[in-house]
């Protein structure tokens, strides 16, 4: 059994924790994280209060995009739906993916490149793209290979 009583926790600490202001603690943590991590990573840690802000954050990634797309995941798949304004884009389009990004090249202009960060890791094989009703839907299998180790919990 771990000797928890040797740690500097006291009964006074419990009352001090209750008196702390949550907003003050959050501001302190955000400022410390801001000093450690670059600004582009900090955007992922910021609190998003409304679901509309989350959708906008996921869709635009804090920078203007030349193409319209949406990303969502299910239990087994990650879907990326790309609005295709012109059918000629299908002929010039190139799509690649890594385990956590989808890379779209040559639309809307030939020199353009869009990198979409995926919400989950995906498999290298088995991706599929279908075009219907001016929407290109890319379907990627989620990576289910998770190496888990069980941790035994003992009674304290």
SERO-4910 file (N, C-alpha, C, O; in steps of 0.05 Angstrom, whole numbers):
BEGIN
 pado doro    nc1    nc2    nc3   cac1   cac2   cac3    cc1    cc2    cc3    oc1    oc2    oc3
  Unk    A     17    -24      0      0      0      0     18     25      0     39     26     13
  Unk    A      9     45    -15     25     70    -17     21     87      7     -1     90     17
  Unk    A     43     99     18     41    115     42     31    143     37     47    162     37
  Unk    A      5    146     32     -6    172     26     -4    192     49     -2    216     45
  Unk    A     -3    182     73     -2    200     97     25    215     99     27    233    115
  Unk    A     45    207     83     71    221     84     72    246     65     91    261     66
  Unk    A     51    249     49     50    273     32     41    297     48     27    294     68
  Unk    A     48    321     39     41    345     54     12    355     51      7    378     46
  Unk    A     -6    336     53    -35    344     51    -45    346     80    -41    329     97
  Unk    A    -59    368     84    -70    372    111   -100    378    109   -110    382     87
  Unk    A   -113    379    132   -141    385    132   -146    414    123   -167    421    112
  Unk    A   -126    431    129   -128    459    120   -128    462     90   -141    480     79
  Unk    A   -114    444     77   -113    445     47   -140    441     35   -146    453     14
  Unk    A   -156    424     47   -183    419     36   -200    444     37   -214    450     18
  Unk    A   -198    459     59   -214    484     61   -203    505     42   -218    521     31
  Unk    A   -177    506     38   -165    525     19   -174    519     -9   -179    538    -25
  Unk    A   -176    494    -16   -185    486    -43   -213    495    -48   -220    503    -70
  Unk    A   -230    494    -28   -258    502    -31   -260    532    -35   -279    542    -48
  Unk    A   -242    548    -23   -242    577    -25   -231    587    -51   -235    611    -57
  Unk    A   -218    571    -66   -205    580    -91   -226    586   -112   -247    573   -114
  Unk    A   -221    607   -128   -239    615   -150   -231    599   -175   -208    600   -183
  Unk    A   -251    585   -186   -245    568   -210   -235    585   -233   -217    576   -248
  Unk    A   -246    608   -238   -237    625   -260   -208    634   -256   -193    635   -275
  Unk    A   -201    640   -231   -174    648   -225   -154    625   -231   -132    630   -242
  Unk    A   -161    601   -223   -144    578   -228   -142    573   -258   -120    567   -268
  Unk    A   -164    575   -272   -164    571   -301   -146    591   -315   -131    584   -333
  Unk    A   -148    616   -307   -131    637   -319   -101    631   -314    -84    635   -331
  Unk    A    -95    622   -289    -67    616   -282    -57    593   -299    -35    594   -310
  Unk    A    -73    572   -302    -65    548   -318    -61    556   -347    -42    548   -360
  Unk    A    -80    572   -358    -78    580   -386    -53    597   -390    -39    595   -411
  Unk    A    -46    615   -371    -22    631   -374      3    614   -373     22    620   -388
  Unk    A      4    594   -356     27    577   -354     30    560   -380     52    556   -390
  Unk    A      8    550   -389      9    534   -414     17    552   -438     31    543   -456
  Unk    A      8    577   -437     16    596   -458     46    601   -459     57    606   -480
  Unk    A     58    600   -436     87    604   -434    102    580   -444    125    582   -455
  Unk    A     91    556   -441    105    532   -448    100    524   -477    119    516   -491
  Unk    A     75    526   -486     68    516   -513     66    540   -532     59    562   -524
  Unk    A     71    535   -558     67    556   -578     37    564   -580     20    549   -572
  Unk    A     32    587   -592      5    597   -594    -14    579   -610    -37    577   -604
  Unk    A     -4    566   -632    -21    550   -648    -31    525   -633    -53    515   -639
  Unk    A    -15    515   -615    -24    492   -599    -44    501   -577    -62    487   -570
  Unk    A    -39    525   -567    -57    535   -546    -85    538   -555   -104    537   -538
  Unk    A    -90    543   -580   -117    545   -590   -133    519   -585   -157    520   -582
  Unk    A   -120    496   -585   -133    471   -580   -140    467   -550   -158    452   -544
  Unk    A   -126    482   -532   -132    479   -504   -152    499   -493   -163    495   -471
  Unk    A   -158    519   -509   -177    540   -499   -205    529   -495   -213    510   -510
  Unk    A   -219    540   -476   -246    530   -470   -265    539   -491   -266    563   -498
  Unk    A   -281    521   -501   -302    528   -521   -329    524   -506   -336    501   -500
  Unk    A   -343    545   -501   -368    543   -485   -392    534   -502   -407    517   -492
  Unk    A   -395    543   -526   -419    536   -540   -412    515   -562   -390    514   -571
  Unk    A   -432    499   -569   -428    478   -589   -423    491   -616   -409    479   -633
  Unk    A   -433    515   -621   -429    529   -646   -400    537   -649   -388    535   -670
  Unk    A   -387    546   -626   -359    552   -627   -342    528   -633   -322    529   -647
  Unk    A   -350    505   -622   -336    480   -627   -337    472   -656   -317    464   -668
  Unk    A   -360    475   -669   -363    468   -697   -346    487   -714   -332    478   -732
  Unk    A   -346    513   -707   -330    532   -722   -300    526   -718   -285    528   -737
  Unk    A   -293    519   -694   -265    513   -688   -256    489   -704   -234    489   -715
  Unk    A   -272    468   -704   -265    444   -719   -264    448   -749   -247    437   -763
  Unk    A   -282    464   -759   -284    468   -788   -262    486   -798   -252    481   -820
  Unk    A   -255    507   -784   -237    526   -795   -209    526   -783   -190    536   -796
  Unk    A   -205    514   -760   -178    512   -748   -165    539   -745   -140    541   -750
  Unk    A   -179    560   -739   -169    587   -733   -155    600   -757   -139    618   -754
  Unk    A   -161    591   -782   -150    604   -805   -170    601   -828   -185    581   -829
  Unk    A   -171    621   -845   -190    618   -867   -184    595   -886   -160    591   -892
  Unk    A   -204    582   -894   -201    559   -912   -213    566   -939   -233    579   -941
  Unk    A   -199    557   -960   -209    563   -987   -231    543   -996   -245    548  -1015
  Unk    A   -233    521   -981   -254    502   -987   -271    498   -963   -262    502   -940
  Unk    A   -296    490   -967   -314    484   -945   -314    455   -939   -316    438   -958
  Unk    A   -311    448   -914   -311    420   -906   -321    417   -878   -321    436   -862
  Unk    A   -329    392   -872   -337    386   -844   -325    359   -837   -321    341   -855
  Unk    A   -318    356   -812   -305    331   -803   -321    321   -779   -329    336   -761
  Unk    A   -327    295   -780   -341    282   -757   -332    253   -755   -322    242   -775
  Unk    A   -336    242   -732   -329    214   -728   -351    198   -716   -369    208   -702
  Unk    A   -351    172   -722   -369    153   -710   -352    133   -695   -328    138   -690
  Unk    A   -364    111   -686   -348     92   -671   -326     79   -687   -305     73   -676
  Unk    A   -331     75   -713   -311     60   -729   -298     77   -751   -277     69   -762
  Unk    A   -309    101   -757   -300    116   -780   -296    146   -773   -307    156   -754
  Unk    A   -279    159   -790   -277    188   -790   -286    196   -818   -276    186   -838
  Unk    A   -304    215   -819   -315    225   -845   -306    254   -849   -307    270   -830
  Unk    A   -298    260   -873   -292    287   -881   -310    293   -906   -307    279   -926
  Unk    A   -327    313   -904   -344    320   -926   -335    347   -937   -333    367   -923
  Unk    A   -328    347   -963   -317    370   -976   -337    380   -997   -345    365  -1015
  Unk    A   -344    405   -995   -363    418  -1015   -347    423  -1040   -328    438  -1040
  Unk    A   -356    410  -1062   -343    413  -1088   -360    433  -1105   -381    426  -1115
  Unk    A   -350    458  -1107   -365    478  -1122   -365    473  -1152   -384    481  -1165
  Unk    A   -345    460  -1162   -343    455  -1190   -336    425  -1194   -319    414  -1180
  Unk    A   -349    413  -1213   -344    384  -1219   -316    380  -1231   -305    358  -1229
  Unk    A   -305    400  -1243   -278    398  -1254   -257    394  -1232   -235    384  -1237
  Unk    A   -263    402  -1207   -245    398  -1185   -239    368  -1181   -217    361  -1172
  Unk    A   -258    351  -1187   -253    322  -1183   -230    312  -1200   -216    293  -1192
  Unk    A   -226    323  -1224   -205    314  -1241   -177    324  -1233   -157    310  -1237
  Unk    A   -176    348  -1220   -150    359  -1212   -143    353  -1183   -121    359  -1175
  Unk    A   -162    343  -1168   -159    339  -1139   -140    316  -1133   -140    295  -1147
  Unk    A   -123    319  -1113   -106    298  -1102   -111    297  -1072   -111    317  -1058
  Unk    A   -116    273  -1061   -122    269  -1033   -102    249  -1021    -98    228  -1033
  Unk    A    -89    257   -999    -71    239   -984    -80    239   -955    -94    257   -947
  Unk    A    -70    220   -940    -75    221   -911    -52    208   -896    -40    189   -905
  Unk    A    -48    219   -872    -30    206   -853    -47    194   -831    -71    192   -835
  Unk    A    -35    186   -809    -52    174   -788    -70    195   -774    -89    187   -761
  Unk    A    -64    221   -777    -81    240   -763    -87    265   -780    -99    284   -770
  Unk    A    -81    265   -806    -86    288   -824    -96    279   -851    -89    257   -861
  Unk    A   -113    295   -863   -122    292   -890   -111    315   -906   -115    338   -898
  Unk    A    -97    310   -928    -84    330   -944    -98    332   -971   -100    312   -985
  Unk    A   -108    355   -977   -122    360  -1002   -107    380  -1019   -101    402  -1010
  Unk    A   -100    372  -1043    -84    389  -1061    -99    395  -1087   -116    380  -1096
  Unk    A    -92    418  -1098   -100    427  -1125   -129    437  -1127   -140    440  -1149
  Unk    A   -142    442  -1104   -168    456  -1106   -168    478  -1085   -156    475  -1064
  Unk    A   -181    500  -1090   -194    509  -1114   -174    516  -1137   -181    513  -1160
  Unk    A   -150    524  -1130   -129    530  -1150   -109    507  -1150   -107    492  -1130
  Unk    A    -94    505  -1171    -75    483  -1174    -53    483  -1152    -43    462  -1144
  Unk    A    -45    507  -1144    -23    510  -1124    -33    508  -1095    -17    510  -1077
  Unk    A    -59    506  -1091    -70    506  -1064    -67    478  -1050    -66    457  -1063
  Unk    A    -64    480  -1024    -61    455  -1008    -76    460   -981    -71    480   -968
  Unk    A    -93    442   -973   -108    444   -948   -101    419   -931   -103    397   -940
  Unk    A    -93    424   -906    -88    402   -888   -109    403   -866   -113    423   -852
  Unk    A   -123    381   -864   -145    378   -844   -136    359   -823   -130    336   -828
  Unk    A   -136    368   -798   -129    351   -775   -153    334   -768   -175    344   -764
  Unk    A   -149    308   -766   -171    289   -761   -175    286   -731   -155    289   -716
  Unk    A   -199    281   -721   -205    279   -693   -195    253   -680   -195    251   -655
  Unk    A   -187    234   -696   -178    208   -685   -157    197   -704   -156    205   -728
  Unk    A   -141    178   -694   -122    164   -712   -137    146   -731   -157    134   -723
  Unk    A   -127    144   -755   -139    127   -776   -120    107   -787    -95    111   -785
  Unk    A   -131     85   -798   -114     65   -811   -102     75   -837   -113     94   -850
  Unk    A    -80     63   -845    -67     71   -870    -83     62   -894    -84     75   -915
  Unk    A    -96     39   -892   -111     27   -914   -141     28   -909   -150     30   -887
  Unk    A   -156     25   -931   -185     23   -929   -200     49   -932   -224     49   -929
  Unk    A   -186     71   -938   -200     97   -942   -215     96   -968   -207     83   -987
  Unk    A   -237    110   -968   -255    110   -992   -266    138   -996   -273    152   -976
  Unk    A   -269    147  -1021   -280    173  -1027   -303    170  -1047   -300    157  -1067
  Unk    A   -326    182  -1040   -349    181  -1058   -359    209  -1063   -359    226  -1045
  Unk    A   -367    214  -1088   -377    241  -1096   -407    238  -1103   -415    221  -1119
  Unk    A   -423    255  -1090   -452    256  -1095   -463    283  -1087   -456    293  -1065
  Unk    A   -480    294  -1103   -494    319  -1097   -474    342  -1089   -479    355  -1069
  Unk    A   -453    345  -1104   -433    366  -1100   -418    364  -1074   -407    383  -1064
  Unk    A   -418    340  -1062   -403    335  -1038   -385    310  -1042   -394    289  -1050
  Unk    A   -359    314  -1036   -341    291  -1036   -338    282  -1007   -330    297   -990
  Unk    A   -345    257  -1002   -344    246   -975   -321    226   -974   -320    206   -988
  Unk    A   -302    232   -956   -279    214   -952   -285    199   -926   -290    211   -905
  Unk    A   -283    173   -928   -289    155   -905   -263    140   -898   -252    126   -914
  Unk    A   -254    144   -873   -229    132   -864   -235    114   -840   -250    122   -822
  Unk    A   -224     91   -839   -227     73   -817   -210     83   -793   -187     89   -796
  Unk    A   -223     83   -770   -208     91   -746   -188     69   -739   -193     45   -743
  Unk    A   -166     76   -727   -147     57   -718   -156     46   -692   -158     60   -672
  Unk    A   -161     20   -691   -170      7   -667   -148     -6   -651   -152    -18   -631
  Unk    A   -123     -4   -662   -100    -17   -649    -91      0   -626    -73     18   -630
  Unk    A   -102     -4   -603    -94     11   -580    -81     -8   -560    -93    -28   -552
  Unk    A    -56     -3   -553    -43    -20   -535    -50    -11   -506    -40     10   -497
  Unk    A    -66    -26   -493    -76    -19   -467    -63    -37   -446    -58    -61   -451
  Unk    A    -57    -25   -423    -47    -41   -401    -66    -35   -377    -72    -12   -371
  Unk    A    -75    -57   -365    -93    -54   -343    -78    -45   -318    -56    -55   -313
  Unk    A    -90    -28   -302    -78    -19   -277    -96    -29   -255   -120    -22   -254
  Unk    A    -85    -43   -237   -100    -54   -215   -105    -33   -194    -86    -19   -186
  Unk    A   -129    -30   -185   -136    -10   -164   -141    -25   -138   -157    -43   -136
  Unk    A   -126    -16   -118   -129    -29    -92   -145    -11    -74   -147     13    -78
  Unk    A   -158    -23    -54   -174     -8    -35   -155      7    -16   -135     -3     -7
  Unk    A   -162     32    -11   -146     49      7   -158     50     34   -148     63     52
***
